[in-house]
Amino acid sequence: MTPPTARTWARRGHTPVIRVRGRSQRRFSIAALACYKHGERSRLIYRPKRHADHKRGGRRSFTWTGYRDLLIAAHQQLGAPIGLVWDNLNVHKDRRLREFIDTHDWITCYSLPAHAPDLNPVEGISSLLRRSSQANAAFTDPDHLISTLRHGLRHIQYRDNLINGCLAETGLTLTTSLQQRQ
């Protein structure tokens, strides 16, 4: 992974340089849910995944079962119905995942318009992660990268003001029909 760069400082005449030994062929994915409930602390539930076999034709992202398992874990952890706001990622539209959502009454799914990442609070979480824990870092190996990702996500997870800021940045509010039914 080529590290994201951010502003930094150095003594005058000494330009900071981060050397990277080439691009890794390993692949990591993170699925995350930014969870909001009126009157309660916001939560971030995430699952990082390392794709070891993507060079041999394996999948390079989460499968529908990975998202299903994340939704089940979120439901168990939150102990409440889930109003799911999803973008138009191809896995989110998978027939089997849609059947799973349709057969469980504790999930209500809303789809964002196409090409509207500015309405997705999880994009704000990704941006925070790239600008904080990943900025100006050269990872020594895949384990270093995944531990840095986990540390950065935990840092965001325990600061609900950051998660609330990601929702506020989208312009969306918590006044939905799902909340009014509870």
Disulfide bonds with the S-S distance in Angstrom:
none
